[in-house]
Amino acid sequence: MLDNSVEVVMESCKKMLDTTTLPFTSHNSACEPRAAVLDLAVLMSLPGVSQRRDAPVLKRLLGIFVVEMNRNIGLLQDGFAQGDREQIGRLTHRMKSSALAMGAMCLGAQALRLDANLKAGVPLDPADGSAIATAWADVRQALLDEGLLSPDELGSIEASIGS
């Protein structure tokens, strides 16, 4: 049931984001100041979390998110190294939905911008991959700063995937 709830939230965000077809012309490697690294209101409103930081569902969702995002960031870096637009497109399309569904607004905005630019035929720019990796590092730090994951929990999650 949990996985179904997560899929429903992510699919809802995906449908909303898929309506964006225009390229983002601003090339800014950092998010605008008003974009939240981690929007706790979004995170706390996820199904099963119900505004509770101690909800077991939250730890499980964060674990899945960290595993998937670490994997995606690694694959994204590989895609940029190989100049593989298709791989980068698949990854950013997936990343934008999950990041925004989890409240990682800056990360989601960076992935959304790159996804839209790829669809519009804008040439690859390695700075875009670096911006997404930086945004992910900021989210990881925010998870620690907010006490949503302890350093030991984050280390254990990342060790389980070989990061």
C-alpha positions as CSV (number, residue, x, y, z in Angstrom):
1,M,0.0,0.0,0.0
2,L,2.9,2.4,0.8
3,D,4.4,1.9,-2.6
4,N,1.1,2.6,-4.2
5,S,0.6,5.8,-2.3
6,V,4.1,7.0,-3.3
7,E,3.3,6.1,-6.9
8,V,0.1,8.1,-6.8
9,V,1.9,11.2,-5.4
10,M,4.7,10.9,-7.9
11,E,2.3,10.3,-10.8
12,S,0.3,13.4,-9.9
13,C,3.5,15.5,-9.9
14,K,4.6,13.9,-13.2
15,K,1.3,14.8,-14.9
16,M,1.6,18.4,-13.8
17,L,5.2,18.6,-14.9
18,D,4.7,16.9,-18.2
19,T,2.6,19.9,-19.3
20,T,5.8,22.0,-19.4
21,T,7.0,22.0,-23.0
22,L,8.8,25.3,-23.3
23,P,12.6,25.4,-22.7
24,F,13.9,27.3,-19.7
25,T,16.1,30.0,-21.2
26,S,17.7,31.1,-18.0
27,H,21.0,29.3,-17.5
28,N,21.5,29.6,-13.8
29,S,23.4,26.7,-12.1
30,A,21.9,27.7,-8.7
31,C,18.2,27.8,-7.9
32,E,16.6,31.1,-7.4
33,P,16.7,32.2,-3.8
34,R,12.9,31.5,-3.4
35,A,13.2,27.9,-4.4
36,A,13.4,25.7,-1.3
37,V,16.1,23.1,-1.0
38,L,13.7,21.0,1.1
39,D,10.0,22.0,1.5
40,L,9.0,20.4,4.7
41,A,5.3,21.1,4.1
42,V,5.4,18.9,1.0
43,L,7.4,16.2,2.7
44,M,5.2,16.2,5.8
45,S,2.0,16.0,3.7
46,L,3.0,12.8,2.0
47,P,0.5,9.9,2.4
48,G,1.1,8.1,5.7
49,V,3.4,10.8,7.1
50,S,0.5,13.0,8.3
51,Q,2.8,15.8,9.6
52,R,4.7,13.4,11.8
53,R,8.5,13.4,11.6
54,D,8.5,10.1,13.5
55,A,6.3,8.3,11.0
56,P,7.8,5.0,10.0
57,V,6.6,5.7,6.4
58,L,8.8,8.8,6.3
59,K,12.0,6.9,7.1
60,R,11.1,4.3,4.4
61,L,10.3,7.0,1.8
62,L,13.5,8.9,2.6
63,G,15.5,5.7,2.3
64,I,14.0,4.9,-1.2
65,F,14.5,8.5,-2.2
66,V,18.2,8.6,-1.2
67,V,18.9,5.2,-2.9
68,E,17.2,6.2,-6.1
69,M,18.6,9.7,-6.3
70,N,22.2,8.6,-5.6
71,R,21.8,6.0,-8.3
72,N,20.3,8.6,-10.7
73,I,23.0,11.1,-10.0
74,G,25.7,8.6,-10.8
75,L,24.0,7.5,-14.0
76,L,23.4,11.2,-14.9
77,Q,27.2,11.9,-14.5
78,D,27.9,8.9,-16.8
79,G,25.4,10.2,-19.3
80,F,27.1,13.5,-19.5
81,A,30.5,11.9,-19.8
82,Q,29.3,9.9,-22.7
83,G,27.1,12.7,-24.2
84,D,24.1,10.4,-24.0
85,R,21.1,12.7,-24.4
86,E,18.6,9.8,-24.2
87,Q,19.9,8.5,-20.9
88,I,20.1,12.1,-19.5
89,G,16.6,12.7,-20.7
90,R,15.2,9.5,-19.1
91,L,16.9,10.3,-15.8
92,T,15.9,14.0,-15.6
93,H,12.3,13.1,-16.5
94,R,12.3,10.6,-13.6
95,M,14.2,12.8,-11.2
96,K,12.0,15.9,-11.6
97,S,8.9,14.0,-10.5
98,S,10.4,12.3,-7.5
99,A,12.3,15.3,-6.3
100,L,9.2,17.6,-6.4
101,A,7.0,14.9,-4.8
102,M,9.5,14.7,-1.9
103,G,9.7,18.5,-1.5
104,A,13.2,18.8,-3.0
105,M,12.1,21.9,-4.9
106,C,15.5,23.2,-6.1
107,L,16.6,19.7,-7.3
108,G,13.2,19.3,-9.0
109,A,13.5,22.7,-10.7
110,Q,17.0,21.9,-12.0
111,A,15.9,18.5,-13.4
112,L,12.8,20.1,-14.8
113,R,14.8,22.8,-16.6
114,L,17.3,20.3,-18.0
115,D,14.4,18.0,-19.1
116,A,12.7,20.8,-20.9
117,N,15.9,22.0,-22.6
118,L,16.6,18.5,-23.8
119,K,13.1,18.2,-25.3
120,A,13.7,21.6,-27.0
121,G,17.0,20.4,-28.5
122,V,19.2,22.7,-26.5
123,P,22.8,21.4,-26.6
124,L,24.1,19.5,-23.5
125,D,26.0,21.6,-21.0
126,P,28.0,19.7,-18.3
127,A,27.2,22.6,-16.0
128,D,23.6,21.3,-15.9
129,G,24.8,18.0,-14.5
130,S,26.9,19.8,-11.9
131,A,24.0,21.9,-10.9
132,I,21.8,18.8,-10.3
133,A,24.6,17.1,-8.4
134,T,25.0,20.2,-6.2
135,A,21.2,20.5,-5.7
136,W,21.2,16.8,-4.5
137,A,24.1,17.5,-2.1
138,D,22.1,20.4,-0.7
139,V,19.1,18.1,-0.2
140,R,21.2,15.4,1.5
141,Q,22.5,18.1,3.9
142,A,19.0,19.5,4.5
143,L,17.8,16.0,5.5
144,L,20.6,15.9,8.0
145,D,20.1,19.5,9.2
146,E,16.4,18.9,9.7
147,G,17.1,15.7,11.7
148,L,15.0,13.7,9.2
149,L,18.0,11.3,8.8
150,S,20.9,10.9,11.2
151,P,24.4,10.8,9.7
152,D,24.5,7.0,10.7
153,E,21.2,6.4,8.9
154,L,22.3,8.3,5.8
155,G,25.6,6.4,5.8
156,S,23.9,3.1,6.2
157,I,21.5,3.8,3.3
158,E,24.3,4.9,1.1
159,A,26.6,2.0,2.1
160,S,23.8,-0.4,1.0
161,I,24.1,0.9,-2.5
162,G,27.8,1.3,-2.6
163,S,27.9,5.1,-2.6
